[in-house]
Amino acid sequence: MTSTAPNRPGAPEQQTVETPAGDARITWHLAKRPRLVLAAGHGAGGGIEARDLQALAAALPALGVTVALVEQPWRVAGKKLAPAPKTLDTGWRALWPALERPGQPIVAGGRSAGARVACRTAGELGAHAVLALSFPLHPPGRPEKSRAAELLESGVPTLVVQGGNDPFGRPAEYPGGPYELLEVPGADHGFAVAKRAPISQEDALGILTKGVAVWLKTLGE
């Protein structure tokens, strides 16, 4: 059973969606005049409280983008470890219909493991585009274990937003391909910046949100 999705802008509202992997949860941040939906999943080490997801949820609704922050069943159940990628994909596929709103294309997105899920399933689900935040190109220190194929095979317009200091893949490590790449200078995998970084934490999130907003605008042009 799926609870009814909210229809009026205002405070974030939650919706529970049953999936074969357990109950998932969507937190809706509605735009007043929505033109598309950005559905964003979290990573394997945290939830939708991640600074990048929260920054997008705060900034984009005013620009006509409804942001749906998606919590995978394992996270809703209070588990500490994420399941196998296949199970993550199962949960994402099952909740996809709950994201659909008339006349509003869905951009599939997520950070880290959530970005991988979005890339793997974009084509089959009919996603309008993919937003990959901190895509884990490889495990830290293991560049030979590349996951580039997932990114290259999304089949839809894709934007990768990557920290310049991300041990899971720095911007210079990315292969050429049919996607755009936005670097956040000095940021790590969680888009945190050190005091010695060339930009402040506020500036880092500003680069991220403004870059994503510009890219989303181009999708409708």
N, C-alpha and C positions, 0 to 999 in steps of 0.2 A: 504494500500500500504506500502511496506517495501523498504527503500532505500538500495542500494547495500552495502554489508559489505566490508570493506577494505581488501586488499590482500597483501599489502607490509608493512614490518616492518618500523617503524619510529615514528613520533609523533602520539599520540593517535588520533583516528578518531571516529566520532559519527555516529550512525545509528538510525533512527527513525522507530519504529515498531508499526503498528496499532493493538490494542487489543480491545475486547468488553468493557474493563474498561477505554479506552482512549489510547492515544499515550504513548508508553513506549520508553525509549532511552537506547541504548547500547554504552558504550565508550570502544573501542577496544584498547588493548595494545598487539600488535602482537609479537610473538616469531619468530626469523629468521628460526629456524628449529623446528617447533611445533610438539609436540607428543600428546598433549591433550589441552583441553580448560577448564579453571576454570571460570565458570559463577557465579558472586557474587552479591547478592542483598544487599541493605542497610536496616537499621532498621526503626522503626516507628518515631524516634526522630531526624533523620538527613538523609543525602544523601551519595553519594559515596565519599564525601570529608573526610569521617571517616579515622582516622589515620591508622587503621589496613588494610582497603581496599586499601588505597594509598600505604602503605608499600609493600603489596603483588604485586600490579600492577607495582611497581618499581623494585622489586627483581626477580620475577618469569620468565618474558620473556627471560632473558638471560640463563635460565635453561631449555628452551624448552617448556614452558607453556604459552600459550596465555591467557591473563586475559581479560574477558569481564565484565565490571562493569555495572550492570543493574539498571536503575532508573525506579521505578514503576510509572504508569500513574498519580497517585495523586501528586507525587513529581514533575513530568514534568509539570503538570498543575499549580504548585505554591501553592498548598494547604498546610495548616499547620498540618492537622490531617490525619493520615492514616485511610483508610477504614477498614471494617471488614475483618477478615482472609479469608473468602470465596472470596472476591473481589481481595485480593492480590494473591490468588492462581489462579484465572481466568486470571489475567494479566500475571503471570509467565508462565502458560501453553501456552497461545497464542503466546508469544514471543519465546518459546523454539525452534521452527523450524529455526528461524533466527540465532540461536547459532550453528547450526550444520555445521560442516566442514568435508569434506571427510577424513576418516582415523584418525580422532581425537576424542576420547571419551570425553564426557562432564562430568566434576565434578560439581555438583550443590552445590552452597555455598551461604553464606550470613552471615550477622551479626544480632544478636538479632531477631527481627521479620522476617528478611530475612532468617535466619537460620531455623526458624520454617517452612516457606514456602518450603524451599529446602527439609526438612525432610518429610513433608506431601505429596509432589508430586514426590519424587525421583523414587519410584517404577513404577508408571504409565507412567512416561516420559522416562524411560530407562536410568536414570543417572548412570554413571559409579561408582560414589561414592558421598559422601556428606561431605562438610567442614562446620562445625557449629562454627562460631565465636561468643563468648558471648551468647550462647544459654540461653534464659531466662527461666530457669527451673521452676521458680515461681515468682509471683510479690514480690517486696521487702517486707519483714516482713510477708509474707503469704506462708510459706512452705507447708501448707496443700493444696494449689491450684497448685498442681504439673502438669507440662506439659511433664513429663518424657515419657509418652506413645508415643508422637510424635517422640521423639528421638529414642526410642527403636524399633519403627516400620518402620524405614526408608527402611529397607530391603536391604541395600547396605553397603559396607565398609564406616565407618563414623569416622571422627576425630572431637572431640570437643576441642576448644582452649578457655580456661576460665581463667579470672583473679582471683588471689588468694583472692582478696577483692571485688568480684562482689556481690552486694546485691541481684541480681536476681538469685543467685545460686553459692555458693562457691564450689570448686572442691570436698571437703569432703562430700558434700551433694548429690553427684551424685550416683545413684544406679548402681550396677554392670550390665553389659549388653554387647551386641555385638558391642562395639565401643571403640575407643582409646580416652584417655583424656590427654591433654597437659596443664599444669598449667603455667601461667605467674605470678611469685611471686609478690605480692603487687599491682597488677594492678586492676583497677576498671572495670566497665561495658564497658567503652570506651578504655580500655587498657592504661589509664593514670596512672602514678605512682606518689605518693607524694615524696617530698624531703627526707622524713624519710624512704622511702621504701628501701628494701635490694638491689635493682638494680636501675640503671638509666633508663630514658625514652628510650634512644637509645638501651640499653641492652634488655629492655622489648620487643621492636619491633624486635630486633635481634632474641630473643628466638622464637617469633611468626613466623617470616619469615623462619628461618632455620628449625624449627620444621615442618612447612607445606611443605617445599621443600623436606625434607627427606621422609615424608609420601607420597607425590605425587610420588616420585621416586619408592617407594615400590609397588605402584599400577600397575606398568608395569613389575614387576619381577615375 
